[in-house]
Each structure stands twice: as C-alpha cells, then as structure tokens.
C-alpha cells in the first residue's frame, strides 16, 4: 500500500516538475500565492485555539501528549474548518490560472476572506469537538 502511494506521488510530481522547470519563477509564484490562503486559515485557527480555548495560558498545553494519539485533539474541527474555508475562498482568488467571479471586481481578497471565514467556522467546530471528545 505504501509503495502504491509513493508511485502515485512520483507519477504526479514528475510531470508537474518538468513543466515547472521551464517556467520556474511563474510556477513558484503561483504556488506560493496558493499557500498564502492556507497560511491565513492556519494562523486563524492557531490564534483562536491559543487565545480563546487555551485562555492564552501555555500551561494548558499537555506537552507529554504529543506522541499519544488518544490524548490529542481529533483535528476534525480544524480539517472541516480548513476545507470549508478554502471552498469559500475560491470565488475571491485571483491567480494567473484562475480568477474567481468576485475577484474580477474586487481583486484578490482571498487571504482576508480565508482569515475571517476560518475563524467563523473553527470556533463553533472546535467548541462542538470539545463537547464531544472532551478538552485535550
């Protein structure tokens, strides 16, 4: 199974790399622009987790649980908020390869939309996750 995953990754990365090698600057610029949306989503979730759920108190982090999956948060709230946020951001994106309908009139405001939407989604999802699984 693991070998199949490596073969699939290799078969998808090699053609992209060959095309990207001819236009490296454009490729890396477009890729980093897309990563920017993800970083906005990630930063929002980390801020909400630390400032609200952990009460800005580092002692509320259980550092002995880092390698014990049963004691860690499930991550369902973060994954759900991240995926849904990125889905909402698509109309606000403006890239060389895609420009959303809203971005045609407003410009690229996807970073800020991702920041706001991920916060609005992560907060209730994490609250439900804590009620469901307990705080960890």
Secondary structure, DSSP 8 states (H G I E B T S, - for coil): -HHHHHHHHHHHHHHHHHHHHHTHHHHHHHHHHHHHHHHHHHHHHHHHIIIIISTT-GGGS-GGGTT-GGGS---HHHHHHHHHHHHHHGGG-B-SS-B-TTHHHH---HHHHHHHHHHHHHHHHHHHHHHHH---
